[in-house]
Amino acid sequence: MTDYKTEYYSEVKPNYLDFDENLPEYWVMKYFDRWKHINKEKPSVLGIGCGMGRALKHFERLGASSVIGVEPSDYASDIARSRGLEVITGYFEDMALDGLFDLIHIEQVLSHAPEFDSILAKARRLLKSDGLIVIEEPNDFNALQLILEEKHGKYWITPDHCNYFNNASLSDSLRRNRFEVVKTSCTYPVEFFELMGDHYLGDEEKGKEIHEKRYKLLRSLTFEQRDKLLSSYAQQGLGRDIVLFAKGVNNG
């Protein structure tokens, strides 16, 4: 199992900082779109497994009243702090946190967490009664990936993941921990590019080109058009990543 305090950014993702800083306009658009669904003035935000603080920094700029992150990696935490963010270094499951939050943001974390239910259960306790949790996780084994595997011998699996989700299984996990999914979306199905001949799998430079192509496509649309497009893909089980918005429920 990967040691996320010391190994992840040095051994598994040694070039992640370059990716984090590549095409900043895409990240502006991505987090602006999420922000539009929060529908609350000056929300307080908690980022679980916040990495280098990319999402939190955008939420701060968009008007959050406060942002705080939890991140196990010393390296990533230091970068997030250099960006002016408040970050606690350590595993979220091990921490005693005070207060309640309007928004809890979890991006690409649960796929790495063997005991992900404990993360969701604790997050539920820290969410305000009218708050939202937003989760993004890889949509592995989706229909487009299976086509790539079957017809082209292309593989996408990330070996450091210990959980693989689709919309149904991630929604079930949220319901099991007293959340109700209120919106289902996704990130753009980049597998389309591979199927059209832009062979980015295993090619880091080509991957950067694909990153920019999807941004150019999405930025040509209005927020409402992007929202409808990505939601429709999600309803068909597509999208490179699952994006779910959920609220807490009281069911005893």
Sequence and secondary structure as in RCSB ss.txt:
>XXXX:A:sequence
MTDYKTEYYSEVKPNYLDFDENLPEYWVMKYFDRWKHINKEKPSVLGIGCGMGRALKHFERLGASSVIGVEPSDY
ASDIARSRGLEVITGYFEDMALDGLFDLIHIEQVLSHAPEFDSILAKARRLLKSDGLIVIEEPNDFNALQLILEE
KHGKYWITPDHCNYFNNASLSDSLRRNRFEVVKTSCTYPVEFFELMGDHYLGDEEKGKEIHEKRYKLLRSLTFEQ
RDKLLSSYAQQGLGRDIVLFAKGVNNG
>XXXX:A:secstr
   TTTTIIIII TTHHHHHHS HHHHHHHHHHHHHTT  SS EEEEET TTSHHHHHHHHHT SEEEEEES HH
HHHHHHHTT EEEES GGG    S EEEEEEES GGG TTHHHHHHHHHHHEEEEEEEEEEEE TT HHHHHHHH
HH      TT S    HHHHHHHHHHTTEEEEEEEE   THHHHHTT   TT HHHHHHHHHHHHHHHHTS HHH
HHHHHHHHHHTT SSEEEEEEEE    
